[in-house]
């Protein structure tokens, strides 16, 4: 293909997959947005990029909530109650939390079955290596997320 598909193509595929309500909503939105005759074309690479970014953002938001929960419940946050960095001393607390481990395991692309402990060990080593490279004992949350996502995609 040429990297594009029509709104009609998308409606047909979604309906065939058993999502007629979504298909109709998308068709309605396209009719509202494109008031000229003819087909509305969708750049599917841009659509996939958008979906990927939304999934990444959702993962980061969920990880942030659990990161805060774990560190706050262990008294590891400052007076404002917000923990924006992960200290090397807190690696075991964060990567030992079953909810966080489940979230991380969910992000691993399909492949051979990996054990939680092996994945966490790899992530711990990556965080330690990144801190050593920076000459720091802690990593801010944004860098932590970026590093975790990179490591999980490589598994």
KEKOLVEX-646700 format. One record per atom (N, C-alpha, C): residue number from 1; chain; atom name; x, y, z. Coordinates in pm, whole numbers, plus 50000, padded with zeros to 5 digits. Layout:
seq  mol  atom  u  v  w
NUM  A  CA  X  Y  Z
...
END
This chain:
seq  mol  atom  u  v  w
1  A  N  50079  49883  50000
1  A  CA  50000  50000  50000
1  A  C  50084  50125  50000
2  A  N  50015  50235  50000
2  A  CA  50080  50365  49994
2  A  C  50089  50433  50130
3  A  N  50054  50364  50236
3  A  CA  50060  50423  50369
3  A  C  49930  50486  50414
4  A  N  49828  50479  50332
4  A  CA  49699  50539  50366
4  A  C  49587  50439  50344
5  A  N  49480  50455  50418
5  A  CA  49358  50380  50390
5  A  C  49242  50475  50409
6  A  N  49131  50440  50354
6  A  CA  49016  50530  50360
6  A  C  48935  50506  50487
7  A  N  48854  50604  50519
7  A  CA  48764  50590  50634
7  A  C  48669  50473  50611
8  A  N  48629  50453  50486
8  A  CA  48540  50340  50453
8  A  C  48611  50207  50479
9  A  N  48741  50200  50442
9  A  CA  48819  50078  50469
9  A  C  48822  50048  50618
10  A  N  48848  50152  50697
10  A  CA  48855  50134  50842
10  A  C  48720  50092  50897
11  A  N  48613  50152  50851
11  A  CA  48479  50115  50896
11  A  C  48450  49969  50865
12  A  N  48485  49925  50745
12  A  CA  48463  49787  50704
12  A  C  48542  49690  50793
13  A  N  48668  49720  50818
13  A  CA  48753  49632  50900
13  A  C  48699  49624  51042
14  A  N  48667  49738  51101
14  A  CA  48616  49738  51239
14  A  C  48483  49665  51250
15  A  N  48397  49682  51153
15  A  CA  48269  49612  51153
15  A  C  48292  49462  51142
16  A  N  48384  49420  51053
16  A  CA  48415  49277  51035
16  A  C  48475  49217  51161
17  A  N  48546  49299  51239
17  A  CA  48607  49251  51363
17  A  C  48510  49255  51481
18  A  N  48386  49295  51454
18  A  CA  48285  49295  51560
18  A  C  48276  49424  51639
19  A  N  48318  49534  51581
19  A  CA  48312  49663  51650
19  A  C  48231  49765  51569
20  A  N  48104  49733  51540
20  A  CA  48025  49824  51457
20  A  C  48002  49960  51522
21  A  N  47992  49965  51653
21  A  CA  47971  50093  51721
21  A  C  48090  50187  51704
22  A  N  48208  50131  51718
22  A  CA  48329  50212  51698
22  A  C  48338  50255  51552
23  A  N  48307  50164  51461
23  A  CA  48312  50195  51318
23  A  C  48218  50311  51285
24  A  N  48099  50307  51341
24  A  CA  48002  50412  51314
24  A  C  48047  50546  51373
25  A  N  48103  50543  51492
25  A  CA  48152  50665  51556
25  A  C  48264  50728  51474
26  A  N  48356  50645  51425
26  A  CA  48465  50697  51343
26  A  C  48409  50756  51213
27  A  N  48316  50688  51150
27  A  CA  48256  50740  51026
27  A  C  48189  50875  51051
28  A  N  48117  50886  51160
28  A  CA  48049  51010  51194
28  A  C  48150  51123  51215
29  A  N  48257  51091  51287
29  A  CA  48361  51193  51313
29  A  C  48424  51241  51182
30  A  N  48450  51147  51092
30  A  CA  48511  51185  50965
30  A  C  48416  51272  50884
31  A  N  48288  51240  50888
31  A  CA  48191  51321  50814
31  A  C  48185  51462  50871
32  A  N  48199  51474  51003
32  A  CA  48197  51605  51066
32  A  C  48323  51685  51031
33  A  N  48437  51617  51027
33  A  CA  48564  51685  51004
33  A  C  48587  51719  50857
34  A  N  48547  51631  50768
34  A  CA  48571  51650  50626
34  A  C  48438  51672  50556
35  A  N  48403  51793  50535
35  A  CA  48273  51826  50480
35  A  C  48276  51836  50327
36  A  N  48383  51789  50267
36  A  CA  48390  51791  50121
36  A  C  48362  51651  50068
37  A  N  48318  51641  49944
37  A  CA  48286  51509  49887
37  A  C  48412  51426  49868
38  A  N  48393  51297  49859
38  A  CA  48506  51207  49836
38  A  C  48548  51137  49964
39  A  N  48650  51058  49952
39  A  CA  48698  50980  50065
39  A  C  48789  51061  50156
40  A  N  48790  51028  50282
40  A  CA  48884  51082  50378
40  A  C  48992  50977  50397
41  A  N  49116  51017  50381
41  A  CA  49225  50921  50392
41  A  C  49293  50932  50526
42  A  N  49334  50818  50577
42  A  CA  49400  50809  50707
42  A  C  49542  50760  50683
43  A  N  49638  50830  50738
43  A  CA  49778  50788  50732
43  A  C  49797  50684  50842
44  A  N  49805  50556  50804
44  A  CA  49807  50453  50909
44  A  C  49937  50451  50985
45  A  N  50046  50499  50930
45  A  CA  50171  50507  51008
45  A  C  50156  50612  51119
46  A  N  50095  50724  51085
46  A  CA  50070  50827  51186
46  A  C  49972  50776  51291
47  A  N  49872  50700  51247
47  A  CA  49775  50642  51340
47  A  C  49844  50545  51436
48  A  N  49931  50460  51383
48  A  CA  50005  50366  51469
48  A  C  50098  50439  51565
49  A  N  50164  50544  51516
49  A  CA  50249  50624  51604
49  A  C  50168  50686  51717
50  A  N  50051  50735  51683
50  A  CA  49963  50796  51782
50  A  C  49919  50694  51887
51  A  N  49881  50575  51841
51  A  CA  49841  50468  51933
51  A  C  49957  50430  52024
52  A  N  50076  50416  51965
52  A  CA  50195  50381  52043
52  A  C  50224  50486  52150
53  A  N  50217  50614  52113
53  A  CA  50242  50720  52210
53  A  C  50137  50721  52321
54  A  N  50012  50694  52286
54  A  CA  49907  50688  52387
54  A  C  49929  50572  52483
55  A  N  49971  50458  52431
55  A  CA  50000  50342  52517
55  A  C  50118  50372  52609
56  A  N  50220  50438  52555
56  A  CA  50336  50472  52635
56  A  C  50297  50569  52747
57  A  N  50216  50668  52713
57  A  CA  50171  50766  52812
57  A  C  50089  50698  52922
58  A  N  50003  50606  52883
58  A  CA  49922  50533  52978
58  A  C  50010  50451  53073
59  A  N  50112  50385  53017
59  A  CA  50207  50307  53097
59  A  C  50278  50400  53196
60  A  N  50327  50514  53148
60  A  CA  50399  50607  53235
60  A  C  50310  50660  53346
61  A  N  50185  50692  53314
61  A  CA  50091  50741  53417
61  A  C  50066  50635  53523
62  A  N  50045  50512  53480
62  A  CA  50019  50404  53575
62  A  C  50143  50375  53659
63  A  N  50259  50374  53595
63  A  CA  50384  50351  53669
63  A  C  50406  50463  53770
64  A  N  50378  50587  53732
64  A  CA  50392  50701  53823
64  A  C  50305  50684  53947
65  A  N  50178  50644  53928
65  A  CA  50088  50624  54042
65  A  C  50142  50519  54138
66  A  N  50188  50407  54083
66  A  CA  50237  50299  54169
66  A  C  50373  50333  54230
67  A  N  50455  50403  54156
67  A  CA  50584  50450  54206
67  A  C  50561  50538  54329
68  A  N  50466  50632  54318
68  A  CA  50432  50719  54430
68  A  C  50378  50639  54548
69  A  N  50287  50548  54519
69  A  CA  50226  50467  54625
69  A  C  50331  50391  54704
70  A  N  50421  50325  54633
70  A  CA  50522  50242  54699
70  A  C  50619  50326  54780
71  A  N  50670  50433  54721
71  A  CA  50768  50515  54792
71  A  C  50705  50592  54908
72  A  N  50582  50641  54890
72  A  CA  50514  50712  54998
72  A  C  50485  50618  55115
73  A  N  50439  50497  55085
73  A  CA  50406  50403  55192
73  A  C  50530  50356  55267
74  A  N  50648  50375  55208
74  A  CA  50773  50339  55275
74  A  C  50846  50461  55330
75  A  N  50777  50576  55331
75  A  CA  50835  50697  55388
75  A  C  50955  50750  55311
76  A  N  50957  50730  55182
76  A  CA  51074  50769  55101
76  A  C  51058  50902  55029
77  A  N  50946  50972  55050
77  A  CA  50923  51098  54979
77  A  C  50957  51216  55067
78  A  N  50974  51332  55001
78  A  CA  51003  51455  55074
78  A  C  50881  51506  55148
79  A  N  50894  51624  55204
79  A  CA  50785  51682  55283
79  A  C  50660  51710  55201
80  A  N  50678  51731  55069
80  A  CA  50561  51757  54984
80  A  C  50486  51630  54948
81  A  N  50542  51513  54982
81  A  CA  50477  51385  54955
81  A  C  50492  51335  54814
82  A  N  50571  51405  54731
82  A  CA  50592  51364  54592
82  A  C  50735  51312  54577
83  A  N  50745  51197  54514
83  A  CA  50875  51135  54489
83  A  C  50905  51147  54341
84  A  N  50999  51232  54304
84  A  CA  51027  51251  54162
84  A  C  51152  51177  54117
85  A  N  51225  51120  54211
85  A  CA  51348  51047  54177
85  A  C  51349  50910  54244
86  A  N  51422  50820  54183
86  A  CA  51441  50687  54241
86  A  C  51586  50678  54286
87  A  N  51605  50655  54414
87  A  CA  51737  50637  54470
87  A  C  51779  50491  54454
88  A  N  51907  50468  54436
88  A  CA  51957  50331  54427
88  A  C  51917  50250  54550
89  A  N  51906  50316  54665
89  A  CA  51867  50247  54788
89  A  C  51723  50195  54783
90  A  N  51642  50252  54695
90  A  CA  51500  50216  54688
90  A  C  51467  50120  54574
91  A  N  51567  50073  54502
91  A  CA  51542  49983  54389
91  A  C  51464  49859  54431
92  A  N  51504  49798  54541
92  A  CA  51438  49676  54588
92  A  C  51293  49699  54624
93  A  N  51264  49815  54683
93  A  CA  51127  49847  54722
93  A  C  51039  49858  54598
94  A  N  51087  49933  54499
94  A  CA  51007  49957  54378
94  A  C  50994  49831  54294
95  A  N  51105  49765  54266
95  A  CA  51100  49647  54179
95  A  C  51057  49521  54254
96  A  N  51031  49534  54382
96  A  CA  50977  49423  54460
96  A  C  50826  49429  54476
97  A  N  50767  49539  54431
97  A  CA  50622  49555  54443
97  A  C  50552  49472  54336
98  A  N  50461  49382  54375
98  A  CA  50396  49294  54276
98  A  C  50313  49368  54172
99  A  N  50254  49481  54208
99  A  CA  50174  49556  54111
99  A  C  50266  49618  54005
100  A  N  50378  49674  54048
100  A  CA  50474  49731  53954
100  A  C  50533  49622  53866
101  A  N  50567  49509  53925
101  A  CA  50623  49398  53846
101  A  C  50521  49352  53741
102  A  N  50394  49341  53778
102  A  CA  50290  49302  53683
102  A  C  50277  49402  53569
103  A  N  50284  49530  53603
103  A  CA  50278  49635  53502
103  A  C  50396  49624  53405
104  A  N  50514  49600  53458
104  A  CA  50633  49586  53373
104  A  C  50623  49464  53283
105  A  N  50577  49354  53337
105  A  CA  50567  49230  53260
105  A  C  50465  49244  53147
106  A  N  50363  49324  53170
106  A  CA  50260  49347  53069
106  A  C  50314  49421  52947
107  A  N  50422  49496  52966
107  A  CA  50479  49577  52859
107  A  C  50578  49502  52770
108  A  N  50611  49380  52806
108  A  CA  50709  49304  52729
108  A  C  50642  49254  52600
109  A  N  50707  49282  52486
109  A  CA  50650  49233  52360
109  A  C  50638  49081  52363
110  A  N  50546  49028  52283
110  A  CA  50527  48883  52279
110  A  C  50658  48814  52246
111  A  N  50683  48709  52314
111  A  CA  50807  48634  52294
111  A  C  50811  48520  52391
112  A  N  50929  48464  52407
112  A  CA  50941  48352  52500
112  A  C  50908  48398  52642
113  A  N  50852  48306  52719
113  A  CA  50814  48339  52856
113  A  C  50935  48379  52939
114  A  N  50927  48495  52999
114  A  CA  51034  48542  53085
114  A  C  50983  48544  53228
115  A  N  51070  48512  53320
115  A  CA  51030  48513  53460
115  A  C  51043  48653  53517
116  A  N  50953  48686  53609
116  A  CA  50953  48817  53672
116  A  C  51090  48853  53728
117  A  N  51151  48758  53798
117  A  CA  51279  48784  53864
117  A  C  51388  48819  53763
118  A  N  51389  48751  53649
118  A  CA  51491  48779  53547
118  A  C  51471  48918  53487
119  A  N  51346  48955  53462
119  A  CA  51316  49086  53407
119  A  C  51355  49194  53507
120  A  N  51315  49177  53632
120  A  CA  51348  49278  53734
120  A  C  51499  49290  53753
121  A  N  51569  49177  53748
121  A  CA  51715  49180  53762
121  A  C  51776  49262  53648
122  A  N  51728  49240  53527
122  A  CA  51781  49314  53412
122  A  C  51752  49464  53427
123  A  N  51632  49498  53472
123  A  CA  51598  49639  53491
123  A  C  51681  49702  53603
124  A  N  51701  49628  53711
124  A  CA  51783  49679  53822
124  A  C  51925  49708  53774
125  A  N  51981  49616  53697
125  A  CA  52117  49634  53646
125  A  C  52124  49754  53552
126  A  N  52022  49772  53470
126  A  CA  52020  49886  53378
126  A  C  52013  50019  53454
127  A  N  51932  50023  53560
127  A  CA  51921  50145  53641
127  A  C  52054  50172  53711
128  A  N  52115  50069  53767
128  A  CA  52245  50086  53832
128  A  C  52350  50137  53734
129  A  N  52353  50079  53614
129  A  CA  52450  50120  53512
129  A  C  52426  50265  53469
130  A  N  52300  50303  53454
130  A  CA  52268  50441  53415
130  A  C  52310  50539  53523
131  A  N  52286  50505  53648
131  A  CA  52328  50592  53760
131  A  C  52481  50603  53764
132  A  N  52549  50491  53745
132  A  CA  52696  50493  53745
132  A  C  52748  50581  53631
133  A  N  52687  50569  53513
133  A  CA  52729  50650  53399
133  A  C  52708  50799  53424
134  A  N  52606  50832  53502
134  A  CA  52576  50971  53535
134  A  C  52650  51019  53659
135  A  N  52714  50927  53729
135  A  CA  52782  50963  53853
135  A  C  52685  51007  53961
136  A  N  52570  50940  53966
136  A  CA  52464  50978  54059
136  A  C  52412  50856  54134
137  A  N  52349  50881  54246
137  A  CA  52288  50775  54325
137  A  C  52137  50768  54303
138  A  N  52087  50851  54211
138  A  CA  51943  50851  54184
138  A  C  51916  50885  54039
139  A  N  51793  50853  53998
139  A  CA  51750  50874  53860
139  A  C  51611  50936  53865
140  A  N  51592  51047  53791
140  A  CA  51460  51109  53794
140  A  C  51359  51020  53721
141  A  N  51232  51042  53751
141  A  CA  51127  50952  53702
141  A  C  51121  50946  53550
142  A  N  51137  51057  53480
142  A  CA  51131  51057  53333
142  A  C  51243  50970  53274
143  A  N  51363  50985  53327
143  A  CA  51475  50903  53279
143  A  C  51450  50756  53312
144  A  N  51395  50731  53431
144  A  CA  51363  50594  53472
144  A  C  51264  50532  53374
145  A  N  51158  50603  53340
145  A  CA  51057  50551  53246
145  A  C  51120  50521  53111
146  A  N  51197  50615  53061
146  A  CA  51261  50597  52931
146  A  C  51351  50475  52931
147  A  N  51429  50460  53035
147  A  CA  51519  50346  53048
147  A  C  51442  50214  53058
148  A  N  51338  50212  53138
148  A  CA  51257  50090  53154
148  A  C  51194  50050  53022
149  A  N  51133  50146  52952
149  A  CA  51068  50114  52824
149  A  C  51170  50062  52723
150  A  N  51285  50122  52719
150  A  CA  51392  50077  52627
150  A  C  51432  49935  52660
151  A  N  51451  49906  52787
151  A  CA  51491  49771  52829
151  A  C  51382  49667  52800
152  A  N  51257  49704  52827
152  A  CA  51147  49609  52805
152  A  C  51129  49577  52657
153  A  N  51147  49677  52572
153  A  CA  51133  49654  52427
153  A  C  51244  49564  52375
154  A  N  51360  49566  52444
154  A  CA  51474  49485  52400
154  A  C  51462  49338  52443
155  A  N  51370  49308  52531
155  A  CA  51354  49169  52580
155  A  C  51291  49080  52474
END
